[in-house]
Amino acid sequence: VNTRLGRCSHTTYLEWAMFAQDLHIPLAILTMLAVVVATLEGAVRVVRARPAGVAAERTRTAVVLVVAMTAAVGVALLVGGHHPKEWLHLIYAALAFSLVPVADNAGTILQSDRGKGLARLGGGLVCLVVVTRLFATGSPA
């Protein structure tokens, strides 16, 4: 197939699509691990009644970045013609992207460090449920 940008073959497109599919699952697993670590960080803050520190900031950033990378590959798959088993998958992805930062922001109004850690713990647990649901609504079998 000739395009304005040069020669493009269907084999190249299929290879790209397979690469995106192969990348989406490991990134989704990495997302789950990042959310687990962020949730555990909140649990440690609850138990020790410590304020949020560098670990809280880094785990929040890690969750947002990994979810964003996974979503970007998912959008590439969607544009390439692949679609999830259920369209709710897209809503769950948006929730996974925002739950940990929203929980942290909601926790800022709380007075105690334990309460702020509890907000992160709760947001992380809900995010784990959402990410688990993402695996269930993903690519058709």
C-alpha positions as a printed NumPy array, in Angstrom:
array([[  0.   ,   0.   ,   0.   ],
       [  1.434,   3.365,  -0.995],
       [  0.723,   6.366,   1.177],
       [  1.914,   9.954,   1.225],
       [  4.332,   8.975,   3.989],
       [  5.841,   6.113,   2.034],
       [  5.308,   2.436,   1.567],
       [  3.3  ,   0.587,   4.209],
       [  2.491,  -3.096,   4.154],
       [ -0.258,  -4.966,   5.946],
       [  2.355,  -7.171,   7.555],
       [  3.872,  -4.134,   9.243],
       [  0.471,  -3.082,  10.572],
       [ -0.244,  -6.589,  11.857],
       [  3.134,  -6.735,  13.538],
       [  2.446,  -3.372,  15.187],
       [ -0.976,  -4.539,  16.356],
       [  0.505,  -7.702,  17.837],
       [  3.178,  -5.631,  19.578],
       [  0.498,  -3.398,  21.119],
       [ -1.473,  -6.439,  22.296],
       [  1.659,  -8.026,  23.716],
       [  2.532,  -4.786,  25.529],
       [ -0.927,  -4.092,  26.973],
       [ -1.089,  -7.173,  29.235],
       [  2.343,  -6.749,  30.916],
       [  1.596,  -3.059,  31.465],
       [ -1.749,  -4.003,  33.012],
       [  0.048,  -6.388,  35.381],
       [  2.542,  -3.637,  36.202],
       [ -0.426,  -1.358,  36.924],
       [ -1.775,  -3.891,  39.403],
       [  1.617,  -4.082,  41.13 ],
       [  1.929,  -0.282,  41.303],
       [ -1.537,   0.009,  42.849],
       [ -0.692,  -2.72 ,  45.384],
       [  2.464,  -0.834,  46.407],
       [  0.558,   2.466,  46.685],
       [ -2.132,   0.757,  48.781],
       [  0.47 ,  -0.813,  51.064],
       [  2.093,   2.598,  51.475],
       [ -1.248,   3.909,  52.727],
       [ -1.588,   0.943,  55.098],
       [  1.849,   1.651,  56.561],
       [  0.854,   5.272,  57.148],
       [ -2.328,   4.132,  58.909],
       [ -0.48 ,   1.74 ,  61.198],
       [  2.408,   4.09 ,  62.001],
       [  0.384,   7.336,  61.93 ],
       [  3.085,   8.956,  59.795],
       [  2.624,  11.842,  57.396],
       [  2.833,  11.351,  53.655],
       [  6.403,  11.547,  52.48 ],
       [  8.492,  10.803,  49.445],
       [  7.105,   7.253,  49.209],
       [  3.532,   8.558,  48.96 ],
       [  4.478,  10.968,  46.202],
       [  6.457,   8.394,  44.256],
       [  3.832,   5.664,  44.48 ],
       [  1.106,   8.087,  43.358],
       [  3.266,   9.182,  40.43 ],
       [  4.076,   5.56 ,  39.552],
       [  0.391,   4.6  ,  39.512],
       [ -0.543,   7.545,  37.302],
       [  2.327,   6.94 ,  34.864],
       [  1.808,   3.186,  34.542],
       [ -1.964,   3.55 ,  34.12 ],
       [ -1.377,   6.278,  31.522],
       [  1.045,   4.073,  29.579],
       [ -1.374,   1.14 ,  29.706],
       [ -4.238,   3.368,  28.59 ],
       [ -2.157,   4.8  ,  25.729],
       [ -1.485,   1.31 ,  24.419],
       [ -5.184,   0.536,  24.882],
       [ -6.138,   3.58 ,  22.827],
       [ -3.701,   2.437,  20.125],
       [ -5.418,  -0.954,  20.123],
       [ -8.828,   0.72 ,  19.927],
       [ -7.748,   2.889,  17.   ],
       [ -6.261,  -0.205,  15.371],
       [ -9.63 ,  -1.947,  15.395],
       [ -9.389,  -4.053,  18.555],
       [-12.048,  -3.475,  21.159],
       [-12.583,  -4.656,  24.736],
       [-15.065,  -7.35 ,  25.65 ],
       [-17.179,  -4.692,  27.408],
       [-17.117,  -0.967,  26.718],
       [-17.169,  -0.323,  30.466],
       [-13.462,  -1.152,  30.189],
       [-12.868,   2.456,  29.102],
       [-14.667,   3.862,  32.153],
       [-12.775,   1.513,  34.461],
       [ -9.51 ,   2.706,  32.912],
       [-10.414,   6.333,  33.67 ],
       [-11.281,   5.361,  37.244],
       [ -8.   ,   3.486,  37.685],
       [ -6.145,   6.559,  36.445],
       [ -7.784,   8.876,  38.958],
       [ -8.626,   6.916,  42.125],
       [ -5.295,   7.119,  43.975],
       [ -4.713,  10.856,  43.286],
       [ -8.33 ,  11.681,  44.13 ],
       [ -8.089,   9.716,  47.391],
       [ -4.899,  11.594,  48.277],
       [ -6.541,  14.945,  47.518],
       [ -9.657,  14.007,  49.479],
       [ -7.459,  13.057,  52.411],
       [ -5.923,  16.532,  52.613],
       [ -8.978,  17.848,  54.473],
       [ -8.471,  15.289,  57.245],
       [ -6.613,  16.43 ,  60.33 ],
       [ -4.686,  13.296,  61.293],
       [ -1.903,  11.576,  59.411],
       [ -3.644,   8.271,  60.123],
       [ -6.802,   9.588,  58.422],
       [ -4.833,  10.701,  55.387],
       [ -3.225,   7.267,  55.192],
       [ -6.67 ,   5.703,  55.507],
       [ -7.884,   7.778,  52.564],
       [ -4.973,   6.427,  50.467],
       [ -5.64 ,   2.892,  51.701],
       [ -9.336,   3.155,  50.79 ],
       [ -8.611,   4.693,  47.4  ],
       [ -6.016,   2.016,  46.714],
       [ -8.37 ,  -0.82 ,  47.654],
       [-11.11 ,   0.549,  45.409],
       [ -8.533,   0.976,  42.643],
       [ -7.479,  -2.674,  43.065],
       [-11.105,  -3.721,  42.566],
       [-11.338,  -1.52 ,  39.472],
       [ -8.09 ,  -2.889,  38.013],
       [ -9.309,  -6.435,  38.677],
       [-12.496,  -5.53 ,  36.827],
       [-10.356,  -4.17 ,  33.987],
       [ -8.853,  -7.638,  33.545],
       [-12.366,  -9.115,  33.382],
       [-13.655,  -6.65 ,  30.774],
       [-10.537,  -6.62 ,  28.587],
       [ -9.926,  -8.274,  25.273],
       [-12.415, -10.822,  23.979],
       [-11.279, -14.421,  24.323]])
